[in-house]
């Protein structure tokens, strides 16, 4: 059951991704679309005492997958985040 955690990304973007990503990732990971869970984590980043905006950070928790599937999944996630203009 793949679990995706999103940091430094608006929850509205995560909600949108929760619609789009399962469709394409399910095919690559050979699992059903309803096996995915999405989590939006509110995160604050700081540098030199100042709050800063950070790039999106996405963690994928899953059972072992081949490097090819990992690479394909990373590309799909990256492309979808970029399409939102969130990266």
Secondary structure, DSSP 8 states (H G I E B T S, - for coil): --EEEEESS-HHHHHHHHHHHHHHHHHHHTS-GGG-EEEEE---EEETTEEE----EEEEE-S---HHHHHHHHHHHHHHHHHTT--
